[in-house]
Amino acid sequence: MGQISCAGMGYMTLMNSLLNFKAMNAAAISNSASGGYKAIVCILQAGGNDSFNTLIPITDHAEYALTRSNLAIPNYDSGIETEPMNPAYLNNVRLLSGTHQMGKQYGVHPSLTGVQNLFNNNKLSFISNIGTLMSPTDKTQYFNNTRTLPLGLFSHSDQIQQWQTAIMDKRTATGWGGKIADLIGDQNMNQNISMNFTLSGTNIFQSGNSNVEYAISENGSIGINGYDPNSTWIYNQLRTQAIDNMLSETYQDVFKKTYVDTIKQSKSAHEEFSIAINKYNEFEIDGAHENVFNAANPISQKLKMIARTIAVSTEEANNGNVNSSDVLDFNRQIFFVNFGGWDHHDELLDSQVGMLGVLGNALEEFNEALQLIGMEDCVLTMTTSEFGRTLTSNGDGSDHAWGGNVMVMGGDNLINGGKIFGTYPSLQLGSDNEIGNGVLLPTTATDCYFAEASKWFGVSNGDINNIFPRLAEFHSINSSPRPIGFLK
């Protein structure tokens, strides 16, 4: 039911009804979350990001350029004169501060100025060569078929689902973000609105057994389509009157009553959220009218709405800008943004210039907004993508592969910033982790990534093992070191 589209419900369209609220009388089965406010912001780069043009070796740039051929970003400082396909790529790889993994230097795509700034200021780190795994698997085991592999490797539909569910061997519509909401949703005083907010509609990641996502847009709560008591348009007036008439009736039939009660809850939650969010609109720099977020950047605008929501969700964040009675009273929240279009089988270089710039600038703006409201250390931002892409070129792009790189962002007291976690692989064809056609076998499992975030969020060790059933193959969550180490 959580995956039903509401678009076809006519005047009764309810974008925030059955899809967007806790099922009534859902039992809270864990009280493991503790401490102050915490939020996870998950940005899905849907389509499969070519992330070895996101995080690029500088020390081993010659090896990278040879393998990537016409897809390589030139690094003229290293003397590699690979002629770019377009003058837009004449910029060097942007250097990341420090040396990493065997004393080597790395950089980022020329468009990722925001990511370079965040990394060099210890606000962002990378996790390298990460992917879906059933158990640790080396190249020999892969070719000898002595390890079970995730279902539907290299398939968009299967891999995007596995990154959202953490279930590698079967197809399921219950996500690990939704399961967390099932477990610790009772940590929020506000039980009218789901702790899971989406700015990208229905998704598997936030769908639990008794919890589903609350859909908002960059402009605020969506509410009931056409319901507007102040509208002067005759059709909206008729819709509004019809809905009010339906809600005022008393129903003996249990199904009708449940349906109407859900609509009432949806309407009430929409009004509650709208009142709160309208009290906090802009993030200004030093009181000036220059706004932190770029109005022309669609991802910036989604992250702006998330920042606004955080600002009105807890007393810790609103700095007196919202009356206590209007604060939403959340202790835990999970946000989801789907940034699609990364399936670059062609025009990869042209596409990455714009898309990586959009993402990097939006992340930097979001970090600045969180600093302004004092929540930088309370919000973990993490990127995901269903798989990496082939190191080799197909002529004008790259194809579906396996291991890739992701980013984590947070404040000085939250993440171990300015570092590269996991193992950055050799990009030479035929290397230990290359299994043909430039496909990299992952060396870090997605389960470790998700489990570390979940433990910080307040999920108990026992519940983490239930949510991520393959985790024990890679890490004992009861041991003191974190699975990867990107969180302090």
N, C-alpha and C positions, 0 to 999 in steps of 0.2 A: 504494500500500500504506500510505503514511503517513496516509491519511485514513480507514482502516478503523475502524469502531467495534468496541470489544472487549466491549461490553455483553452480547452474545449468546453468549459463549463458554462459558457454564455454569460448571462448577467450574474450568475452565481460563482464566477471565477474567484477563487480564493487562493492567492499565491502563498498566503501564510496561514493555512488551515491545517488539514491533515498532514501536509508535508512538513510543517514548520514548528510543531510543538510536541512536547512530551506527550506520549499516550497517557490518558488519565489513569490515575492510581498506580503509575509505574513505581515499582519498589526500588529504593536506593539500597545497593548491596555493598557499598564500601564507604568508609569514612576516612580513607587514607590520606586525602589531601589536607595539607596544613600550611600555616604561614599566611602571608599576605597575598594580594592579587597576583595572578599569573595568567598569561595568555600565550597561545601558540598561533602563529600566522603561517599557514602553508600556502606556498605559491607553486602551482603545478605548471610547468612548461610543457604543455601537452603537444604531442607529436614526436617527441624524441629530440632533445637538444644535442647538437653537435658540440659537446662540452670540452673537447680537446682543442677547440678554437676559443673557448672561454678561458681556461687555465692552460697556459702555454709555457713549455720549457724554454729558458734562455740559455742556460749552460749547454743543454743538448739540442739547441735549435737546429743544428745541421741535420741531425737524425730526424727530427720532427719535419723539417722542410722536405727531406728526401721522401719520406713516407707519404706525406700529405700532398706532395706535388703542387698542382695548381690551386689547392684549397688552403695552402699555408699562408699565414699572416707573416709578412716579411719582418725581419729584425736586422735592420741595417747596421746597428751597433756591433753586431757579431760578425759583420763582414759577409753575411749571406745575401747575395744579390738576386734572390728569387724575384723575377719580375712579376708584379701584381697584375691581375686582370683588369683593374680599374684604378684610376688615380686616387680614388677615395681611400685606398689601402696603403698609401704612401707613409702613413703614420707608423711609427715603430710599435712593437709590442710594448705595452705599458708595464714598467718594472714594478714588482712588488718588493717591499722592503725586506731585508734580512736574507739569510740563506736557510735552506730547508733540505731535509732528506739527503744525507751524504754531502752537505755543504753546497747544494746546487741552488741556482737562482731561477725564479719563475716570474712570469708576467701574465697580463690579461689582455684581452682583445682591445684594440684602440678605442672602441666605443665605450668601454667600461670605465670611464673616468670616475664615476661614482663608486664603483666597486673597488677601484684602486685606492681611492681616498679612505674608504671604510676599512679596508684591509690594513693599510699603512698606519691607521689610527687605532688599530686593535679592536675594531668594532665588527669585524667579519672574518670568517675563516672558510677554508675549503675542505671538503672530504673527497678524496680522490679514488677513482676506480671502484665505485660502489655499484651494486646491482642486486637483483633478486637471486637468491641461492637457497637451496634446500639444506646443504651442508658444505663445509669447506671442500673445494674441488680444484685440483690442479690440472694441468694440460694433459698429462698422461691418463688420469682418471676420466677426463672428458672424452678423449678419443677411444678409450677402452670400454666406455659405457659402464664403468663401475661406480658411478654416482648417479643418484636420481636427480634429474634436472627439473626446474620449474615448468609448469604446464604452459605450452604455447610460447616458448621463447621466440623473440623477434616479432611477435604479433602485437599490434597496437592494443587490441581489445583485451587480451589476456594480461599483458604487462602493465597497462595503465590501471587495470583492476587490482593487480597484485601489489603495486605500490600504494594503493589506497586501502587494501584489506589486510595485507601482510599474511595472506594465505596463498601459498605457492602451488599447491597440488590440486586445487579444485576451484570452481567458480562460485563465488558467493556475493551477495549484495549487502553485506554488513561490513562496514569499514572500521579501522582501528580508532579513528576519531569518534565515531558513533559509540563504540564499545566503551571508550573512556567516559563519554557523557552518561552512559547507562550506569557506570560504576560510581562516579563522583559528582554527578549532577546535583546531589543534595547538599554540596558545599556552598551552593548559591542560595541566598535568601530569596531571590527572585525565582519563583517556580512557574511564572506565567509565560516566560519566553525561554526557548531552548538556549543552552550555553553554547551551541554550535551555530555560528553565523556564516552564511554564504553570500558572497557577492557574485556568484556564478551559477545560481540556480541549483537544482537538484544534483547531488553527487553521491557516489558510493562512500567516499571517505568519511562523511559525517553521519551516515545512516546507521543507527544502532538497532538493537532489538526493541527498545521502548522509546528511543529518542531519534528525532530527525532534525534536519537543519531549519533555521529560521532565515528566510530569504529576504535580503535587502538589496538596494541598488546604491550606486554612488550618490544618489539624491535623497536616500532615506528609506523608510519603511514602504513596502509596496502596498500592503493592505488589500482590501476587497475591490476588485476592478469595478469602477463605475459608482461606488458608494461614496456619496459626497452630499451631506445635508445642506451645504452652502452653494451647490451648483445651480447655475441659471439655465443649464441645458436640459431640455425637457426629458431626454432619454435617461440621463443620470438621475433626474428627479423621480422618474418612474421606477428605476432600479432601486434607488434608496428607499422609496416608500414600500416597494415589494419586500425588500429584505427586512425592514423594520416590522412590517406586518407579520412576517414569518417568525421573527425572533420574539415577538410579543405573545405568540400562541403557547398554550400548554399542551404537551404531547404525552400520550400514554404509551405509544409504541416505543420500545427501547431503542430501536435503530434511529428513528426520527429524532428522539430526544438527544441521543448521543451526537448525532450530526449537528443539530441546532446548538447544543452546548459547545461543540467544537468551534462553530462559527462565532458564537458569542465570545469565546476565549480569544479567537483570532482578532476580532474587532477590538476587544479590550486591550490586547497586547500591542496592536498597531497604534492605538491611541497613546498608550503608556510610553512606547518607544519614541513616537513622534514628538511628544511633549518634551522628553528629555533631550533628544538629539538636536532639537531646534534651539536649545539653550547654548549650544557650543558649536559654532560654525567655522571660525577661521583660526589658523595658526600663523600668527604674525611674528616677524623678526624684530625683537627689541621694541615692540609696541608700534612699529611702522606698519604701513599698509601693504608692504610687500609680503605676499603670501608665500609660505614655504612650498606649497604644492603647485606644480605646473598644470594649468587648466587644460593644456593641449595634450597632456600625457594621460592616456586612458588608465594605465596601471597606477599612476600617481593618484588619480581621482578615486580609484577603489581603495587604495591604502589610506587616503585622506579620510574616507568614511569609516574605515576601521579605527583610525586614530581618534576620530570624533566619538565613536562608540565607546572606546576605552576610556576617553575623558569623562563620559557621563555614566560609566558602569560602576565606578568605585569612588569612595571618598578620597582615596589616595591620589587620584589623578585630576580631579576637577578644579583644584586650586581656588575654591570658592566661587567659581563661575556658574555653578549649578546649585540650586537650593537642595538642601539635604533631602527634602521630601520627593525631589524629582530624580535623584540618583537611582540607577537601575538595580543596585545592590548585587553585583556579580563578584564572586571570588575567583572563578575559573571561567575562561572562555577560549574557544577554538574558532579561528577564522579561516576561510578558504577562498582563494582566488585562482581561477583557471585562466592562464595566459596561453592561448592556443596559437597554432600556426608554425610549430617548430619542425615539421616534417619536410625538411629541405632536401628532397631528392634532386632538386635543381635550384639554380639561383641562390646557392647557399651564401656566398660572400656578400652579394647585394642585400639579401634579407637580413643577415646578421648585423650589418652596420646599423640599421634602424632599430631592430628588435632588441638587441643587446643594450643599445643606448637607452631605450625606453625602460628596460628593467633596471639597469644600473642607476639611472637618475632617480627612478621611483624609490628604490631602496634607500638611497642617500637622503631623499626628502623625508621619507618615513622615519628614518633614524633621527633626523633633526626634530621632527614633530614630537616624537617620543621623549626626546631630551627636554623639550619645552614644557611638557606636562609631567616631567619627573618620572617617567615609566620605562626608561630605556633598559633598566635591569630587571624588569618584570615581564618583558615580551620577547619571546624567542621566535625569530623569523627564519623559516627553513624552505629551501627550494626542493622540488622533486621533478622528475621526468621519467617516463616509462622505461627508457633505455638510452644508452649512448648511441653513437653512430660509427660507421666504419671509418677508420683512419684513411683508407684509400678513397680516391675520387672515382665517381662513376661518370665523370666528364664535366659536370657542372654542379655536383652536389655529393651527398653521401647517403648511404643506405642504413637500414635498421641494424643495430649491433647489440651490445650488452653493457659492459662496464662504462661508467661515465663519472662526471664530477658534479657535485652539488655545493651550495653555499649555505652557511648559517650566519645569522646576524643577531647581535644583542649588545648590551652594555658591558662596561669594564668588569662589573661584578657578576656577570652572567656567563659570558663565554670566554674561552681562551682564544683571544683574537689574534689576528696576524699570523696564523699558522696553517699548514697544510697537513690534514690528518689522513689516515689510511696510507696507502702506498701508491705514490705516483709511478706508473709503470714505464718501462722502456717502450718507446713508440716505434721501435725498429720491427719491421716485418720478420716473423720467425722467432721473436723473443719468447720468453717463458710464458707470458700471459696472452700472446697473440695466437688465435686459433684458426686463422685463415681469413683472407680478404679484409684484413685490418680490424677484425672483431676482437675485442679485449675481454678475456675472462675476468670477472670481478674478483677483487681480493678483500673487499669489505662488504658484508651483507647488509641489506636494507634493514633487517631486523635489529641490528645493533644501533643504527641511526634512530629508528623509531623508539626503541626501548630506552635509550638515554634521554630522549626528550620526555617520554612518559614518566620516567622515574623522577625527573626534576619537577614535572607537573603535579606529582603527588600520588601517582598510582602505586599501589603496594607491589612488592616483589612477586607475591603469589599471583596477583592479577596480571602483572606484566607477562609472566610465563603462560598464562591462559590466552592473553591477547595475541602473543607472538609465539606460537607453539614450536617453532624451529629455533628459537633463540638459544636454547641450551646447547645446540650444535656448535655455537660460536663463542658463547660467553655465559658464565654463571652470574646472574643478576644479584646474587647474594654476596658476591665478592666485593671488596671495597672499591677497586678501580672501576670507573665507568667503562661501558663497552668500547667507546672510541676515545673519549677524553676531551671533546670540544666544549663541554660545560664545566664550569668551576664547581 
